[in-house]
Amino acid sequence: MENNHIVKSFDQELKQIENFILEMGGLVEIQIHESVKALGNRDIELAKKVRDDDKTVDNLEIKIDELTLRTLALRQPVATDLRSVICALKVASNLERIGDYAKNIAKRTQVLADTNSVGTAEKTIKRMADLVQKMVTDVLNAYVKKDIEMADDIRLRDEEVDHMHNTLFRELLTYMMEDPRNITPCMHMLFIAKNLERMGDHTTAIAEKIHYVVKGALPKEKRPKGDKTSQMSVENTIEGNQYT
Amino acid sequence: MENNHIVKSFDQELKQIENFILEMGGLVEIQIHESVKALGNRDIELAKKVRDDDKTVDNLEIKIDELTLRTLALRQPVATDLRSVICALKVASNLERIGDYAKNIAKRTQVLADTNSVGTAEKTIKRMADLVQKMVTDVLNAYVKKDIEMADDIRLRDEEVDHMHNTLFRELLTYMMEDPRNITPCMHMLFIAKNLERMGDHTTAIAEKIHYVVKGALPKEKRPKGDKTSQMSVENTIEGNQYT
């Protein structure tokens, strides 16, 4: 009876940790959505809200840390249970980083508020953000369901985010070349695109952790890495550039 | 006697984890140094070495993860011991990220190899890297000695890295405005500077974890945040810009 009680409590604690992860994930999804919405509408108030909300996300990570440590100390789980608790700790850290990137987009939005949008870049940013937000939604579902197939699918979808990032990178550099007045806004847009690409990476990292909890090992296949921007140069690719 | 044996073994395991952290940290220090050296000398071979070395760093993180999980399962530590093990897990993750940023600098170096250095930016990059590398050395010492004062000092030094980043950011944007041929190299330099700034943040995060292991709580004082680049705009600050 006593033993049964302990087992039940442990499950309840795991459930509680999971609920905090879901709460955190839900907030982060909203942050992603609202940061890019604020950018599109040049809405400084909404950008400020995204920055303020990040404190709640950070506090949830601290709460999850405390709870996992307490669970480890009191329940001393092993095998899958131990992996689940450690996984929660790491997933919380990934979500916190995703929230930070959204906060950074909101910060940059406050500078971009005084500028006009350049070309089609903001539309691509919006599509990237939608994709990443959907990945976060799905990875949280996969996390709750311990669904490896779903998790593996998310790893593959990150490639699309990387490809959009590559295209955007080239496009933004081109605008910068065309008119020096584009330099400041496009440079902030480059960092915003990079932030979204990094969010995709962190979501993928969460997906890999689900694989780890269920299977006891990280996925064997290397995930496809599609981000090529670190090695891009556009000087020689632009026809009719007014400066060349 | 039996109990004594178990206690001794646990200490040995903690020591082993610590040694892996130090090995990882030592490699990451070399990565920082060599990535910026490769940039300065336009040394593609050295840049390639930095990228290759990152696999060793990644494997060390996996090893530390496995070891901490085994220690948690077999030893079921509590209180300070538990915090030490969890801290190692998180520090390994921070070091892995720092290594990733060095790898990214090495990738960008391979593009920059065909370009001349612009202004004094690379000298500032070098000084930033030296500062960050020294912070990593010191944070590893503080980690081994469980020295809170040393750890708190590192948190303060990160402000200097942030200030250098701010200056560099403005400088690089100015070069981009002056001549469109500077856009691609300066844009990569902007990301390199950002990488170094992020390395400083991760080093600071390690310092805060040392505080946590020793005191059981994160430092109360908010660390000073000096990175202002997300809200910078230079259009109106440049006199004699040939395009305005």
Interface residues (C-beta under 8 A of the other chain):
Chain A: I62 L69 L72 A73 Q76 V78 A79 L82 R83 I86 L89 K90 S93 N104 K107 R108 Q110 V111 D114 L173 M176 M177 P180 R181 I183 T184 M187 H188 L190 F191 K194 L218 S230 Q231 M232 S233 V234 E235 N241 Y243 T244
Chain B: I62 L69 L72 A73 Q76 V78 A79 L82 R83 I86 L89 K90 S93 N104 K107 R108 Q110 V111 D114 L173 M176 M177 P180 R181 I183 T184 M187 H188 L190 F191 K194 L218 S230 Q231 M232 S233 V234 E235 N241 Y243 T244
